[in-house]
Amino acid sequence: MAEHDRHCWSILLLDNDVLVVDKPAGLCVFTQPGSLSGTLSEQLLDAGYSLYDGPGVELPGVVHRLDRDTSGVIAFARTRLGFEILKAHFVDGRANKRYVALVSGLVDVRHGKIEVPIGAKRTQGLLLRHADSSGRPSVTEFDVIRRFARNVTLLRLRLETGRTHQIRVHCSYIGHPVLGDYTYGYRDRPGIVVPRQMLHASSLEVVLPASGRKVLVVASLPADMKSVLGALST
């Protein structure tokens, strides 16, 4: 079985300058301390997809990141032009990243904006993020899609900034940690199996550098989140 079949990633958009992938949960984007071999970036290269690795690039093609246990849309740069334009759009918010998440508790407002700076501190050998007035400005907007009787809420979220673990930290800060995210405060048991943190990058706006055309790339909910939603609905 091919490596990309085993991990079930799929190509959502392939352009001369940009590559957009639907990443499954459980797969690291790139090699990092404690990660296993066979990361997404390695698999893309092994599958013959070129990734930009020129000046200013920390890791081949990487413009933004998704946590290992977050599924969904992630973009890679294939050329210098692709890298420069994608990077600029992620910095200034034009990438318009949207997520869906299942969170603990019943969120009591239909729409909200979390404007809480995020800092970092080392805890038990891990560099974790936390709400910190001296941290970097961080803004997350959210809308309630549905509230469930088992004390769970389905949210749609949009990032105005792109801090590491931003959604996870912000949801925990308002008292509604992401289901399955034990690192940032999830403790409840809704009476169903939660296989991982229930966070999915659902869509991303990408500008194709050569044409300037804006494309909305969408990743459907993965099977594990559909299963949890089904269990919550019964």
N, C-alpha and C positions, 0 to 999 in steps of 0.2 A: 504493500500500500504506500502510495506517495506520501511524503511528509505533510504536504498541505492538505491532503485528504484526511489524514489522521487528526489534524487539528481543526479542520473544517473552516479555515478562512476562505474568503472569496473576494474577488476583485469587483469593486463597484464602479470604478471609473479608471480607465487607462488612457493617458494622454502622453504626448511626447515629453512634457515637463512635469506632470503630476500623476501620482498613483494613489488611489483611494481604496482602502481595504475594509472589509467587515471583519473585525477581530473577534474571535471567540474568547470567552472568559477562561482564565487559567493559562493563558499564553503570554509570556513577557514580550514586550515590543523589542527590547534590546538586552544584551548581556549586562548584568549588574550583580553586585555582591549577593551571593546566595541563590542566584537564578540558575536554572538548568540550561543545558545546551539546546539548540533547536528553537531559538527565539524567532519572532516574526520577521525581523529584519534579515536574519540569517536565512530563513526559509525563502523569503522573496529573492534574495541574491542567488540562492541555490536553484530556484525555479527559473532563473534567467532574466529577472527584472532588474534593470539598472537603477541604482540609487546614487544621488549626487554625493560626492565625497571630497569636495574641494575646500578652499580656504574658508574659515569661519564655521565649518561644520564639526560639531562635537561627535556625532555618530552618523553614519551614512544615511542620507535621506530624511533624517528625523527633524521634523518641524515642531511637532507637539507630541504629547504623550498620553497614553491611557494606562491606568493601573493594570496589573496582571489580571485581577479578578473583575475588571470592568470590561464589558463587551461593547462592540459597536464600531462606529465610523472613525477611521484614523487615516490621515493623509501623509504621504511621503513625497519629497521632492526628487525629481529625476535629473534635473539640470540646474545650473547656477541660476538661471532666470526663474525657474520654478521655486527654488529655495528662497530667493530674495522676495518674491511677491507673496508667497505663502507666509513667510515669516512676518512680513509687514502686516498682513491681514490678521494674523493671530495676535500680534502685539496691540493693534488698534481696535480690535473687536469686530472687524468686518467679516471674519470667518463665521460669525453667528452660530456658535456651537449650541446644540440643544440636546438635552438628556431626558430620560424618564427614570424614575426611581420609586421603589416601594419603601416607605419609611414607617417607623414605629409610631403609633399613636394617631389620634385624629386631629389633623391640622385644622384649626378653627376659622381660618380666613380663606377666601377663594383665591386671592392673589397677594403676593408679598415680595418684598425686596430685602435681602440680607446684606447689609453694608458693614462688615466686620473685618478689620485687618487680620491677616494671618501671619504668624511667625513660626519658627521652628525651634525645637529643643530635643536633646537626646535623652531618651528614656529607655532604660534597660538595654543599652547598646543600639537602639533604633532611633533614627532621626525622624521624629513625628512632627506634624503640624498642629497648631492650636490657635485659638482666638487670642490675639495679643495686640494691645493698643499701640505698641511700638513696631508692629509687623507691617507688611506690605498691604496697601489698600486692596480690598477684595469685595466684589459685588456679584451676588447671585439673585436672579429673579425666579419666582416660581408661581405656578398655577396648580390648583387642585383639579385633578381629573376625576377622581372617585375616592370616596371613603368607604371602608369595609367594616362590617360588624365585628370583625376580629381585631379591632383596634389597630388598623393599618390604613395608610393613605397612599394613593398613587399620585405622584407629582410629575409635572412637566417642568423642566428647569432650563434656564438660559444663563450662560456665563457672560458677564461683561468684562471679567478679567480671567486669567488662566493660571491660578496658583496651583501648586501641587496639592492634591487631595481636597481641593476647594469645596466641592459639593459635600463631601463626607464630613468635613470640619464644620461647615455652615449648618448642615442639617442637625448635627450633634449639638451645636451651639444653641439652636432654638428648641432643643428638647425632643427632636424627632430623628434619631439616628437612622441611617440606612439599614434595612433589614439585612442581617448577616454580617454587618460590619462591626465585629467585636473589637477591633482596634480603636474605634471612635465611639464606643459607648453602647452598642446594641446589647441588650440583655433580655428582652422580652421573648416569650415563646408563644406565637399565635396558634399553636396546635397543628402546624404543618411543617413539612421539611423545607428548610431554606438552605440550598446547597452552596451559596456564596453570597457576597454582597450584591444586593438587587439594584444595580446601577448599570444603565445602558446608554451609550452615546448614540442617539437616534438619528441625528442629521447634522449636516455641515454644509455651509455654502462655500464653494470653491470657484475662484476666478481662473479660467484657463489663460495662462500668460500670453500665448501666441495670438489669440483672438480677442481677449478681453471679455469673453462671454462668461456670465455667472451661471453656475450650475448648482442646484440643490441636490445633494447626495443623501439618500435615506437608507438606513439599515433597519430591517424588520426586527421585532422583538425575538430574541432567541428562545429555543424550546424550554429552557429551564425557567425563564421568567413567565412564559405562557402557562407552564404547569403550576407555578405558585399562584398566578392570577386565577387560574381555574379552581384551585383549592380554596382560595379566599372567597370565591363567588358561590360556593356551595353551602 
